Amino acid sequence: MISRLSVTIVRACLREGHGGSPTAVLDEVPLSDAERCRVPVLVGTSHAVFVAPRGSEVSLRFFTAEGELPACGHGTVAALAFLAERAGGPEYRGTLRAAGRSFAGRAVREGARVRAAFEPGPVGLREPTTAERGLVLPALRVPPGALAPGARVASIGRERLLVPVTSRSALTALAPHFDRLRAACDRFGFLGCYVYSVPTRSGRIAARMFAPSIGVPEDIANANSTACLAADLADRGVTGITVDMGDALGSPATITASARPVPQVGGVAEVEAAARELAV
């Protein structure tokens, strides 16, 4: 039992100063993985990130109630905001490490908030198999005629299915069968399904991320999946995207991403004024 565990809540990927994905950020402490999984449950967040300076790098570990993740985009945005607050000054730059990979991160103060971005790393893209389509897509319960062409399996650390739909209204109408979706994602090892509206000319997109396999039926913000989408769309001539998420959960979030010339993904975050104390 640790009676005085300090937890900072960071709202990652705000939209115009509102909403965002509340994320628990903690200094690295000697906890078991089971104890780490309890942290987001106890503080009411979907994810927790543990931060540990190691020489010239900062190591990050990400957990949901279901276990450890190899990567978490909005968790990385939250960690960068946390590190920037601790460092003080107008800008923070550092080298982060997660899942055996080192990458650059940057955070710039914008009044009471922090704009953070990082290099998500290489994105793997492939066509989904017939079996993957046949099990996963029916579980999403996309309205008839609303499925657009161009579904991809994408990976940053772990595969997920990117599914385009014809409009924001079709996206809003989604009501997945979560038990079937989890079973399908578990079968193929998918993190979840990132469903998005066909981009406008300006690159504005709406998206919803369903990830019951990691204990998150719907994610408020998913930056790594947005980076995957940016990589996919770059091959079709879209150079940068702005993605709105979280509306279905009452917490609007926005993520920006580009794949060229250097892949970047990020958002605006706000750090809670005072850390909470937690017993695990």
C-alpha positions as CSV (number, residue, x, y, z in Angstrom):
1,M,0.0,0.0,0.0
2,I,1.4,3.4,-1.0
3,S,-0.6,6.1,0.9
4,R,0.9,9.2,-0.7
5,L,1.0,8.7,-4.4
6,S,1.0,12.1,-6.2
7,V,-1.1,12.2,-9.4
8,T,-1.3,15.2,-11.8
9,I,-4.3,15.3,-14.1
10,V,-3.6,16.8,-17.6
11,R,-6.4,17.5,-20.0
12,A,-4.8,16.6,-23.3
13,C,-5.8,17.7,-26.8
14,L,-8.2,20.5,-25.8
15,R,-10.4,22.1,-28.4
16,E,-10.4,25.9,-28.2
17,G,-9.5,25.6,-24.5
18,H,-12.3,23.2,-23.6
19,G,-12.8,19.5,-23.1
20,G,-9.8,17.3,-23.8
21,S,-8.9,13.8,-22.5
22,P,-8.1,13.8,-18.7
23,T,-4.9,11.8,-18.2
24,A,-3.2,10.8,-15.0
25,V,0.5,11.7,-15.0
26,L,2.9,10.4,-12.3
27,D,6.5,10.2,-11.5
28,E,7.9,6.7,-11.8
29,V,7.4,4.8,-8.5
30,P,7.8,1.2,-7.4
31,L,4.4,-0.2,-8.3
32,S,3.4,-3.6,-9.7
33,D,1.6,-3.6,-13.1
34,A,-1.6,-4.4,-11.3
35,E,-1.3,-1.4,-9.1
36,R,-0.5,0.8,-12.1
37,C,-3.7,-0.4,-13.8
38,R,-5.6,0.7,-10.7
39,V,-4.5,4.4,-11.0
40,P,-6.7,5.4,-14.0
41,V,-9.7,3.6,-12.3
42,L,-9.2,5.4,-9.0
43,V,-8.8,8.9,-10.5
44,G,-11.4,8.5,-13.2
45,T,-9.3,8.7,-16.3
46,S,-8.9,6.3,-19.2
47,H,-5.1,6.3,-19.1
48,A,-2.2,6.8,-16.8
49,V,1.4,7.7,-17.8
50,F,4.4,7.1,-15.6
51,V,7.4,9.5,-16.2
52,A,11.0,8.7,-15.4
53,P,14.1,10.7,-16.3
54,R,16.8,8.3,-17.4
55,G,20.0,10.1,-18.3
56,S,19.4,12.3,-21.3
57,E,16.0,10.8,-22.0
58,V,12.6,10.6,-20.3
59,S,11.1,7.2,-20.1
60,L,7.3,6.8,-20.5
61,R,5.0,3.9,-19.6
62,F,1.3,3.9,-20.3
63,F,-1.5,2.0,-18.6
64,T,-5.2,1.5,-18.8
65,A,-7.4,-0.6,-16.5
66,E,-6.6,-3.6,-18.7
67,G,-2.8,-3.4,-18.8
68,E,0.2,-1.7,-20.3
69,L,0.2,-0.1,-23.8
70,P,3.4,0.1,-25.9
71,A,2.4,3.7,-26.9
72,C,-0.2,6.3,-26.2
73,G,-0.4,9.6,-28.2
74,H,-2.5,11.7,-26.0
75,G,-0.6,10.3,-23.0
76,T,2.6,11.6,-24.6
77,V,1.0,15.0,-25.1
78,A,0.0,15.0,-21.4
79,A,3.5,13.9,-20.4
80,L,5.1,16.7,-22.4
81,A,2.8,19.3,-20.8
82,F,3.7,17.9,-17.3
83,L,7.4,18.1,-18.1
84,A,7.1,21.6,-19.5
85,E,5.3,22.8,-16.3
86,R,8.0,21.2,-14.1
87,A,10.8,22.7,-16.2
88,G,9.3,26.2,-16.3
89,G,10.3,28.6,-19.1
90,P,8.5,29.3,-22.3
91,E,9.5,26.1,-24.1
92,Y,10.5,22.5,-23.3
93,R,12.4,20.1,-25.6
94,G,13.3,16.6,-24.7
95,T,14.0,13.1,-25.9
96,L,11.3,10.6,-24.9
97,R,11.5,6.8,-24.8
98,A,8.7,4.3,-24.9
99,A,8.5,0.7,-26.1
100,G,12.2,0.7,-27.0
101,R,12.1,3.7,-29.2
102,S,13.5,7.2,-28.6
103,F,11.8,10.2,-30.2
104,A,11.8,14.0,-29.9
105,G,9.1,16.0,-28.1
106,R,8.4,19.7,-27.8
107,A,6.1,21.8,-25.7
108,V,5.5,25.6,-25.9
109,R,3.6,27.6,-23.4
110,E,0.5,29.5,-24.6
111,G,-0.7,31.4,-21.6
112,A,-2.1,28.9,-19.1
113,R,-1.9,26.1,-21.6
114,V,0.8,24.1,-23.4
115,R,1.0,23.2,-27.1
116,A,2.8,19.9,-27.4
117,A,4.0,17.8,-30.3
118,F,6.1,14.8,-30.9
119,E,7.4,12.5,-33.6
120,P,5.2,9.4,-33.6
121,G,7.6,7.2,-35.5
122,P,7.1,4.9,-38.5
123,V,3.6,3.9,-39.4
124,G,2.9,0.5,-40.9
125,L,-0.1,0.3,-43.3
126,R,-1.7,-2.6,-45.0
127,E,-5.0,-3.7,-46.5
128,P,-7.3,-5.5,-44.1
129,T,-8.0,-9.1,-44.8
130,T,-11.4,-10.5,-45.8
131,A,-11.6,-12.2,-42.4
132,E,-10.8,-8.9,-40.6
133,R,-13.4,-7.0,-42.5
134,G,-15.9,-9.7,-42.1
135,L,-15.7,-9.7,-38.3
136,V,-14.8,-6.2,-37.3
137,L,-17.0,-4.0,-39.6
138,P,-20.3,-5.6,-38.7
139,A,-19.5,-5.1,-35.0
140,L,-19.2,-1.4,-35.6
141,R,-22.8,-1.3,-37.0
142,V,-22.0,1.3,-39.6
143,P,-25.4,2.6,-41.1
144,P,-26.2,1.2,-44.5
145,G,-24.5,3.1,-47.3
146,A,-22.3,5.0,-44.9
147,L,-19.1,3.0,-45.3
148,A,-16.6,4.7,-47.5
149,P,-13.7,3.0,-49.4
150,G,-10.2,3.0,-48.0
151,A,-10.2,1.0,-44.8
152,R,-6.6,0.3,-43.6
153,V,-4.9,-1.6,-40.9
154,A,-2.3,0.7,-39.4
155,S,0.3,0.3,-36.6
156,I,2.3,2.4,-34.3
157,G,3.3,-0.1,-31.7
158,R,0.1,-2.1,-32.2
159,E,-2.3,-2.5,-35.1
160,R,-5.7,-0.8,-35.3
161,L,-8.3,-0.6,-38.1
162,L,-8.9,2.8,-39.7
163,V,-12.4,2.9,-41.1
164,P,-13.7,5.8,-43.2
165,V,-17.4,6.8,-43.3
166,T,-19.1,9.2,-45.6
167,S,-20.1,12.0,-43.2
168,R,-19.9,13.4,-39.7
169,S,-23.6,12.5,-39.3
170,A,-22.8,8.8,-40.1
171,L,-20.0,8.9,-37.5
172,T,-22.3,10.4,-34.9
173,A,-24.9,7.7,-35.5
174,L,-22.5,4.8,-34.7
175,A,-23.5,2.5,-31.9
176,P,-21.1,-0.4,-32.0
177,H,-21.8,-3.8,-30.4
178,F,-19.0,-3.6,-27.9
179,D,-18.8,-7.3,-26.9
180,R,-18.6,-8.4,-30.6
181,L,-16.1,-5.6,-31.3
182,R,-13.9,-6.6,-28.5
183,A,-14.0,-10.3,-29.5
184,A,-13.1,-9.4,-33.1
185,C,-10.3,-7.0,-32.1
186,D,-9.0,-9.6,-29.6
187,R,-9.0,-12.3,-32.4
188,F,-6.8,-10.1,-34.7
189,G,-4.7,-8.4,-32.0
190,F,-6.2,-5.0,-32.8
191,L,-5.9,-2.1,-30.4
192,G,-9.3,-1.0,-31.6
193,C,-11.1,0.8,-34.5
194,Y,-10.6,4.4,-35.5
195,V,-13.6,5.5,-37.5
196,Y,-13.3,8.8,-39.3
197,S,-15.3,11.1,-41.7
198,V,-14.0,11.7,-45.2
199,P,-11.7,14.8,-45.0
200,T,-12.9,18.2,-46.2
201,R,-10.7,20.3,-48.5
202,S,-9.2,22.0,-45.5
203,G,-8.2,18.6,-44.0
204,R,-10.7,18.8,-41.2
205,I,-12.0,15.4,-40.0
206,A,-14.1,14.0,-37.2
207,A,-13.2,10.7,-35.7
208,R,-14.2,8.2,-33.0
209,M,-11.9,5.6,-31.5
210,F,-13.4,2.4,-30.1
211,A,-11.0,0.3,-28.0
212,P,-12.9,-2.1,-25.7
213,S,-10.0,-4.6,-25.9
214,I,-7.9,-2.2,-23.7
215,G,-10.8,-1.3,-21.4
216,V,-11.7,1.9,-23.2
217,P,-15.0,1.5,-25.0
218,E,-14.6,4.9,-26.6
219,D,-11.5,7.1,-26.3
220,I,-11.9,10.9,-26.0
221,A,-8.7,11.5,-28.0
222,N,-6.4,9.2,-29.8
223,A,-3.3,10.9,-31.2
224,N,-1.4,7.8,-32.4
225,S,-4.4,6.7,-34.5
226,T,-4.5,10.2,-35.9
227,A,-0.9,10.0,-36.8
228,C,-1.6,6.7,-38.6
229,L,-4.4,8.4,-40.5
230,A,-2.1,11.3,-41.5
231,A,0.4,8.8,-42.9
232,D,-2.3,7.0,-44.9
233,L,-3.8,10.2,-46.3
234,A,-0.3,11.6,-47.1
235,D,-0.1,9.0,-49.8
236,R,-3.4,10.4,-51.3
237,G,-2.2,14.0,-51.3
238,V,-3.4,15.3,-48.0
239,T,-0.4,17.0,-46.3
240,G,-1.9,17.7,-42.8
241,I,-5.1,17.0,-40.9
242,T,-7.0,18.4,-37.9
243,V,-9.2,15.8,-36.2
244,D,-12.1,16.5,-33.9
245,M,-12.9,13.8,-31.3
246,G,-14.7,13.4,-28.0
247,D,-18.0,15.0,-29.0
248,A,-20.0,11.8,-28.4
249,L,-18.6,11.8,-24.9
250,G,-19.3,15.4,-24.1
251,S,-15.6,16.3,-24.0
252,P,-14.5,17.9,-27.3
253,A,-10.9,17.2,-28.3
254,T,-8.8,18.2,-31.3
255,I,-5.5,16.7,-32.6
256,T,-3.3,17.9,-35.4
257,A,-1.0,15.6,-37.4
258,S,1.2,15.7,-40.5
259,A,3.3,13.0,-42.2
260,R,5.6,15.1,-44.2
261,P,8.3,16.4,-44.3
262,V,8.8,15.2,-40.7
263,P,5.9,13.2,-39.0
264,Q,4.4,15.2,-36.2
265,V,1.3,14.8,-34.0
266,G,0.1,16.8,-31.1
267,G,-2.4,19.1,-29.4
268,V,-3.0,21.6,-26.7
269,A,-3.0,20.6,-23.0
270,E,-3.7,22.1,-19.6
271,V,-2.2,20.9,-16.4
272,E,-4.4,20.7,-13.2
273,A,-3.3,23.3,-10.7
274,A,-2.7,20.9,-7.8
275,A,-1.6,17.3,-7.8
276,R,-3.9,14.8,-6.1
277,E,-2.8,12.2,-3.5
278,L,-3.8,8.7,-4.1
279,A,-3.7,5.4,-2.2
280,V,-3.1,2.4,-4.4
